[in-house]
Amino acid sequence: MPFSISHQDSPLGSLRIVTDEQENLRALDFHDYESRLHTLLTRHYGAYELKEASTPAKIRNALTHYFAGDLLAIEDLSICTGGTPFQCAIWQALRSIPASVTMSYGELARQVGKPNASRAVGLANGANPIAIVVPCHRIIGASGALTGYGGGLPRKRWLLDHEQKHAAICTT
């Protein structure tokens, strides 16, 4: 499957952005997690091919605005992922969580009608190939503690702090 890969600088380091021919986001990860990116691409698409390209303007602009404090800028980005129907349902539910709001794995499981599936929700969250835009960083432990994040806990903390700081601006 042919995809384009591009790079974009961010306050969290360089991002690796994978898109298809229609400029749908297929994957987004951090430069120092490139092996994770390839693992997820293989898991979701099997054989794939990456061709260096420029970041599509809509994606580049949305991410730039998000990092500048316009948290709503990424909401309309088109995504297209592999994954099981359950994973896709979890990723869609993640996109419905407003910026600056956090939720536990159990709460997300209840939201998708699977109240006993908090571990499966955690596995689906960990298999999310599109960081930031599919905001798996908004999922925390039941105690309120930060739990695993594919980009590392310092990035998760930064994203949550960034969203908290700019949330009032986006809701007024």
N, C-alpha and C positions, 0 to 999 in steps of 0.2 A: 504494500500500500504506500503510495508516495505522499509525503508530507513535506512542508517547508519548516525550517527551523531558523529562528532569528534570536537576537539578543537585545535586551533593553536594560539600561542601568536603572537602579532604584535605590532608595535609602537602605534597602536590605541587601544590597549587592546586585550583581548582574542576574537578570532573569533569562531563562531559556523558554522560548515561546514556540510551540508547535501548532501549525495550522494546516488545514486542508486546502484544496483548490478553491473552495467557496469562501475562504478566509474565516471559517469556524475555528474556534479554539479547540484543539485536541488535547493539549497538555501545556502546563505552565509550571516550571519548577525553578529552583535556585541553582546557580552555577556550581556550587560545591556539592550538589546532590545529583549530578549528572548521571551517575550510575543508577540511582533510584528512578530517574526519568526514563532511562532505557528499559529498566525492569518493568515499569508500569506500561510503557508502550508495547513491549512484547506481550505482556499479560493480556492487554486489552485488544490488540490488533494482530498478534502473531507476527509474521514477517512484515517489515516496514522499511521504507527508505527515506532518509532525511536529506533535503537539499537546502543549502544555505540561501537565505533570502532576506529581504527587508521585512521588518515588522509591519503588518498591515496598518495603515494610518488610523483606522477606527480603534484598533486594539492599543496601539501606541498612545494615542490621545487619551483614551479612557484610563489607562494605567497611570499616565502622567497626571491627569486630573485627580484620580483617586489618591495618589501619594501627596498631592498638593492640598488635600482636604475635602475634595468633592467626592464623598463616599458613594454617592448614587451613580457616579460615572460608569461603573463597571456593570451595573445591573442589566443593561440591555445588550451586553455582548453575547453573541451567538456561540453556543458551545455544542459540541458533538462528541460524545464519549462512547467508548466500548463499555464493557461491564455487564453484569447480570441485571435482570429486571429489578431485583432488590437493591443493588448498588445504585442503579440509576434513580430509583425512587428516593434513596437517601440523599443523593447529590442534588436532586431537585428540591427536596425539603431543606437542605442546607441553604440554597439560594433564597428561600423564603424567610430566613432569619434576618431581621433588620440589623444593619451595622450598629455596633456598640452593644448588642444584646448577646448574651451567652446562654447556653443551654447545656444540660447534661446529656450523656449518652442515653440514659433512661427516658428523659423527657422527649428526646428526638424519636426514640423507639415508640413511645406512646403516640406521638404526633402522626407517625406513619401507620398507626393501627397495629403495631407489633409490640405490645407492652413488655413482653418477656425476652425481647431480642436485643438488649443493650450491648451484649458482646458482639453480635453480628453487626450492629450499627457501628461499633468501634472498628471492626475489620473493614467495613465498607468505607468508613471515614479515612482509614489509613491507606486504602487503595485509590483514593481520589487523585486523578492525574492532573487536576487543574487547580493549583494553589490560588489563593486570594479571591479569584472570581467565583469559585465554588468554595465558600468560606468555611472550610473545615476547622479553621483556627478558632471559630466561635463555639466549639464544643469543648466543654471542660468536665472535670470529674464531678460526681454527685456532691462532694464536699465543698465544691467551689475551687478546688486546686487545679492548677494547670496540669494537663496530662500531655502525653506524647503529641508531637507535631512533626510531620515529615521534613520541615525546614529547620527544626530545632526549636527548643523552648524559648530562647531569647528572641527569635523572630516572632513567635506566637505572641509573646508579651508585647513586643513592639507594635504588632498589628492591632491587638486589643486596645492598647494605650492610644494609638493613633485614631482608632475609630471612636473611642470614648471622648477624646479631645475635640474631634470635629463633628460629633453627632448632632449637637445643638444647632450647628450651622446648617446642616442638611435638612433639619426638620422644621425650620422656620420659614 
